[in-house]
Each structure stands twice: as structure tokens, then as C-alpha cells.
Amino acid sequence: MQPEYVRRNPNGSIDYDFYRRRAARLRAQRLGHFVRRTAAAIRPLVAIVLLIGAVLAVPTHAPEVAAAAIRATDTIAALAADQAQR
């Protein structure tokens, strides 16, 4: 079965460059459509992952500031006692 219309050059040969450019244009359109559709599907997943990461990064309880201060005071006192002995 022969196509009804074939684009030809002025010398009568088939215009392969025309068909090559058209195929490249169609591939680029399909690829662009695929990338846009995939990006639209991935964006919510990225947002969910970032939200989960932010929730997991929040501390579960406050740090024990008083205990740290007591240890620091004990350390300072121990250093002062060590200096006094010398």
C-alpha cells in the first residue's frame, strides 16, 4: 500500500530531511509532554517527603538545660580546685 502523498524535492526525490525534522519535532513534543506529566506527579511526593523530614527533625522533648548547667558548674568548680592545689 503506497501513501497517497509523499513530499518530494524539486528533482523528484523523496524529501527525507522534511520527514527527519518532523519526526524529531514529534519526539521532542512527546518527551516534553512526558516530562511535564512526570514532574506534576513527582512534585506532591517531594512535598510529602520534605514535610515528613521536617516533622522528624523536630525534637521530641526539650533539652535538659538545668542538668547541663549543673555539670558545667561542677566542671568549673573542679577546675578551680585543681588550680588551687597547684
N, C-alpha and C positions, 0 to 999 in steps of 0.2 A: 504494500500500500504506500503510495507516494503522497507526501504532503501537498496540499493544493497550492501553497505559495511558499517559495524559497527565496530569500533575499539574495540577490546576486550583485556582483561588481559590474561596472560598465563593460568589462571584457567578457562577461558571461559566466565567470567562475563564481562559486558559492562564496558569500561574504562571511568567512569563518570568524573574522575579527568582531563583526557585529554580534554573532552568537556567543562568542567568548566573553565579550563585555556584558552582554545581557545575563549570562549565567553567573558572572562574578557579582553583578548588581543584585541578582536574586539571592545569592548565597549571603551577601552582606546584609540584606534586609532580614533574611531568616535568622542569621546569627544575632543581629541587633534585637530582634523580637524575643529571641530565646534569652538573651542576657537581661533584658528589661523584666521579663516574666520571672526569671530566676531571682533577680535582685529583689523584686517585690515580695517573693516568698521568703527570702532569707532575712530581710530587714526585721520582721517581727521576732524571728528566732534570735537574732543578735540582741535585740532589746530585752528579751526574756533572760538570756544568759547574763547580760550586764546587770539586770535587776537582781537576779539570784546572787551574783557576785557581790553586789552592794549589800544585800541582806546578810550574807555570810561574813562580810568584813566588819559588821557592827559588833562591838564587844558584847558578850552576854552579861557581864556584870562590871561594876566599877572597880578600878584597880585599888588595891589596899594601900592608900596613901599614908594612913596612920602607921601601919606596920613598917613601911619603908622609912618613914621619918624616925621611928624608934631605932631601927637598925642603923640609920645614919648617925644618930646621936650616940649610940653605943660605940660605933666605929671612931667617931671624933674623940670620945672620952678615952677609948683605948689608946689612940694615938697620943693624946695628951699625957696619959700615964706613962707611956713608953718613952716619951721625950723627957719627962721628969726624972725617970730612973737613970738616964744617961748623964 
